[in-house]
Every structure is written in C-alpha cells, then in structure tokens.
Amino acid sequence: MKIGTGKIVIYGIGGISKTTFASHFPDPLSIDTEGGSLDLDVKRANPAPASWSMLLGYMSEIKADLTLCRTLVIDTTDCAERIRAKHVMASHRVKGIEDFGYGEGHTFESKKFCHLSNIKSGVVEVGVNAVAITHSHVQKFGQPDELGTYDQWSLKLVGTPKASKSSMLKEWAGILLVANYETMILKLNQKTGTHVEATGNKHVMGTTHHAA
C-alpha cells in the first residue's frame, strides 16, 4: 500500500477491522488507548497512555524522532477524548463535565481537545502520516432544506452543535473513511413484499459522501 503523508480519519462500528486496516499503513506506531492492537504484530507506545500528558508526550516524541515510525495511529480518538475529559475535570476539581454549567463544560473541553488535532498536524508537517481511529454511532440528522430527519452514521464523540468534536475531526481530516458491513436486503414474502431480512458480513470501506 502506497499512501502519501496525510491526515486520515477511519471510523466505524466495533469489530469492523479499523485497527487491522491502519496496521497496513507504512511503518505504523500505535498509541493504543484501549488495547485494540494487542493481537497484531505492530509497534505500540508502551505503556498505554493513562493520562492526557502521557498521550501528548508520546506524540511529541514521534515528532522529534522521525526514526520511530512513518505513521502515527491514535487508536481510538473517542477513548482519548475520555482521557482528556478526565484531565479537565481533575484540573478544575469537578466531578462531571456538566458541573461547569449548562453547555459550558463541553464548549471548554472541545476547545482544549482541538490541541490534539494541532499536534497531529505538526506530526504530518514533518513527514509522518497521522491516522485517527474512531468508533461510530447512529444519530438523527436533518438538513435545513429538508422535512423530517433520518438516521446517519457519525463519529462517536461527545459534543454540542456549537462545540462539535466530530465536525472538528472531520474538518481536520484530508481523507475520511467509514468502515461498515455491506448489507443485503432479502425479501422473504414474495406475495406482499413487506417481510424483509437484512444480512451481510462483507467488510466495506466508504470513501465518498453518503446520506447515511
């Protein structure tokens, strides 16, 4: 696989092989926040980051020493988000992000979270690929010029419309990939055509925009 230096986001449901796919990038080093790469023969930051300062420290080391890897993999961004939130709460001596006041905690935490994207961009600037793996979830989505809403896959990151880390990460990405299973709809009742069953276990990677 020949991939130029870039900013890549891969998101999808659990167990869809996002980590395995990222392991095929050139000379990867994984900052594995939740043990997803333990069954793979890849380089990992050791020990796994237990704090926000450890995570940022690993990234700074990679930027300073280009012999460590050619691809930095953050696995996963949503787990890194939780590490960051704990850091913010501990620094301000609050028990929950909502203790800042209505919406203020998420806004403040999102501004601090963007520091992660800035450091990843710095890694890319010195010639290292930056791959951010993120879980996905289904949320309701509605466009201003459309009636009603529909379900859409989105990055599993906490935020508000005014402080959306999901939008922030998508804007950062040069390549946005979504992993899922290819679903086949089988009609079981040929007379009514109403009884259907969804099936499929083929892994697919989406590279273009889709409403879902």
C-alpha positions as CSV (number, residue, x, y, z in Angstrom):
1,M,0.0,0.0,0.0
2,K,1.5,3.3,-1.0
3,I,0.0,6.2,0.8
4,G,1.4,9.7,0.9
5,T,1.8,11.8,4.0
6,G,-1.6,12.8,5.2
7,K,-4.3,13.2,7.8
8,I,-6.6,10.3,7.8
9,V,-9.7,9.5,9.9
10,I,-11.2,6.0,10.0
11,Y,-14.5,5.4,11.8
12,G,-16.9,2.6,12.0
13,I,-18.7,0.1,14.3
14,G,-16.7,-2.1,16.7
15,G,-15.0,-5.2,15.3
16,I,-15.0,-4.0,11.7
17,S,-11.2,-4.2,11.5
18,K,-10.4,-0.5,11.7
19,T,-7.2,-1.3,13.6
20,T,-6.2,-4.0,11.3
21,F,-6.6,-1.7,8.3
22,A,-4.5,1.0,10.0
23,S,-1.7,-1.5,10.6
24,H,-1.1,-1.7,6.8
25,F,0.0,1.9,6.6
26,P,3.7,2.4,6.2
27,D,5.7,1.6,9.4
28,P,2.9,2.3,11.9
29,L,3.3,3.1,15.6
30,S,0.1,2.8,17.6
31,I,-0.8,4.9,20.6
32,D,-3.3,2.2,21.7
33,T,-5.6,3.7,24.3
34,E,-7.8,0.6,24.7
35,G,-5.9,-2.5,23.7
36,G,-7.4,-2.9,20.2
37,S,-4.0,-3.8,18.6
38,L,-2.7,-6.3,21.1
39,D,-3.4,-9.2,18.7
40,L,-1.5,-7.5,15.9
41,D,2.3,-7.5,15.2
42,V,2.7,-3.7,15.3
43,K,4.8,-1.2,17.3
44,R,2.9,0.3,20.2
45,A,3.7,3.1,22.6
46,N,4.4,1.4,25.9
47,P,2.9,1.6,28.4
48,A,-0.5,2.6,27.1
49,P,-1.3,6.3,27.9
50,A,-3.0,6.5,31.2
51,S,-3.2,10.3,31.2
52,W,-3.6,13.2,28.8
53,S,0.0,14.4,29.4
54,M,1.3,10.8,28.5
55,L,-0.6,10.8,25.3
56,L,0.6,14.2,24.2
57,G,4.2,13.3,25.3
58,Y,4.2,10.2,23.0
59,M,3.1,12.4,20.1
60,S,5.8,14.9,20.8
61,E,8.4,12.2,20.9
62,I,7.3,10.9,17.5
63,K,7.5,14.5,16.0
64,A,11.0,14.9,17.5
65,D,12.4,11.5,16.3
66,L,11.4,10.6,12.8
67,T,13.1,7.2,13.1
68,L,10.3,5.9,15.4
69,C,7.7,5.5,12.6
70,R,6.3,6.7,9.3
71,T,2.6,6.5,10.5
72,L,1.2,7.6,13.9
73,V,-2.0,5.8,14.8
74,I,-4.3,7.1,17.5
75,D,-6.5,4.1,18.5
76,T,-9.0,5.4,19.4
77,T,-9.9,9.1,19.4
78,D,-13.0,8.6,21.4
79,C,-11.0,6.9,24.2
80,A,-8.5,9.8,24.0
81,E,-11.5,12.1,24.4
82,R,-12.4,10.4,27.6
83,I,-8.9,10.7,28.9
84,R,-8.9,14.4,28.0
85,A,-12.3,14.9,29.8
86,K,-10.9,13.3,33.0
87,H,-7.9,15.6,32.8
88,V,-10.2,18.7,32.5
89,M,-12.4,17.6,35.4
90,A,-9.4,16.8,37.6
91,S,-7.8,20.2,36.8
92,H,-10.9,22.1,37.8
93,R,-11.8,19.8,40.7
94,V,-15.3,18.9,39.4
95,K,-17.0,15.5,39.3
96,G,-18.6,15.8,35.9
97,I,-18.3,17.9,32.8
98,E,-21.8,19.3,33.4
99,D,-20.6,20.9,36.6
100,F,-19.2,23.7,34.6
101,G,-22.7,24.9,33.8
102,Y,-25.2,24.2,31.1
103,G,-23.2,23.5,27.9
104,E,-20.1,25.3,29.2
105,G,-18.2,22.2,30.1
106,H,-18.5,20.7,26.6
107,T,-17.5,24.0,24.9
108,F,-14.5,24.4,27.1
109,E,-13.4,20.8,26.8
110,S,-13.8,20.9,23.0
111,K,-11.5,23.9,22.7
112,K,-8.9,22.0,24.7
113,F,-9.4,18.9,22.7
114,C,-8.5,20.7,19.5
115,H,-4.9,20.7,20.8
116,L,-4.8,17.1,19.9
117,S,-5.5,17.9,16.2
118,N,-2.9,20.7,16.3
119,I,-0.2,18.2,17.5
120,K,-1.3,15.6,14.9
121,S,-1.0,18.3,12.2
122,G,2.5,19.0,13.5
123,V,3.4,15.4,13.1
124,V,2.2,15.5,9.5
125,E,4.2,18.6,8.8
126,V,7.4,16.7,9.5
127,G,6.5,13.9,7.1
128,V,4.6,11.3,9.2
129,N,1.1,10.1,8.4
130,A,-1.4,10.7,11.2
131,V,-4.3,8.2,11.4
132,A,-7.2,8.7,13.9
133,I,-9.4,5.7,14.5
134,T,-12.8,6.4,16.0
135,H,-15.9,4.4,16.8
136,S,-19.2,5.3,15.2
137,H,-22.8,5.5,16.3
138,V,-26.1,6.3,14.8
139,Q,-27.7,9.7,15.3
140,K,-30.6,11.6,14.0
141,F,-29.8,14.1,11.2
142,G,-31.8,16.8,9.5
143,Q,-30.9,19.3,6.8
144,P,-32.3,22.8,6.9
145,D,-33.9,22.4,3.5
146,E,-35.4,19.0,4.1
147,L,-38.6,17.9,6.0
148,G,-38.0,15.5,8.9
149,T,-34.9,13.7,10.0
150,Y,-33.1,10.4,9.2
151,D,-30.5,8.2,10.8
152,Q,-26.9,8.8,9.9
153,W,-23.6,7.2,11.0
154,S,-21.4,9.7,12.9
155,L,-18.2,9.7,14.9
156,K,-18.7,8.6,18.5
157,L,-17.5,11.8,20.1
158,V,-19.3,13.9,22.7
159,G,-20.2,17.5,22.0
160,T,-22.8,20.1,21.2
161,P,-23.9,21.7,18.0
162,K,-21.8,24.7,18.9
163,A,-18.8,22.6,20.1
164,S,-18.8,19.5,17.9
165,K,-15.6,17.5,18.2
166,S,-17.0,15.2,15.4
167,S,-17.1,18.2,13.0
168,M,-13.7,19.4,14.2
169,L,-12.1,16.0,13.4
170,K,-13.8,15.7,10.0
171,E,-12.6,19.2,9.1
172,W,-9.1,18.2,10.2
173,A,-9.0,15.1,8.0
174,G,-7.7,15.1,4.5
175,I,-9.1,11.6,4.0
176,L,-12.3,10.5,5.7
177,L,-13.1,6.7,5.6
178,V,-16.0,4.9,7.1
179,A,-15.9,1.1,7.7
180,N,-19.1,-1.0,7.8
181,Y,-20.7,-4.2,6.7
182,E,-22.3,-4.5,3.3
183,T,-26.0,-5.1,3.9
184,M,-28.2,-7.2,1.6
185,I,-32.0,-6.9,1.9
186,L,-33.7,-10.2,1.2
187,K,-37.5,-10.4,0.5
188,L,-38.9,-13.4,2.3
189,N,-42.6,-12.9,1.3
190,Q,-42.9,-12.6,-2.5
191,K,-46.7,-12.0,-2.3
192,T,-46.7,-9.0,0.0
193,G,-43.1,-7.9,-0.4
194,T,-43.2,-6.4,3.1
195,H,-41.4,-9.0,5.1
196,V,-37.7,-8.5,4.6
197,E,-34.5,-9.5,6.3
198,A,-31.1,-7.7,6.3
199,T,-28.0,-9.8,6.1
200,G,-24.3,-9.4,5.2
201,N,-20.8,-9.9,6.7
202,K,-18.6,-8.4,3.9
203,H,-16.4,-5.6,5.2
204,V,-16.5,-2.4,3.0
205,M,-14.8,0.9,3.2
206,G,-16.7,4.0,2.1
207,T,-14.6,6.9,0.6
208,T,-17.4,9.2,-0.7
209,H,-20.2,11.1,0.9
210,H,-23.4,9.2,1.5
211,A,-26.6,10.4,3.2
212,A,-26.4,7.6,5.8
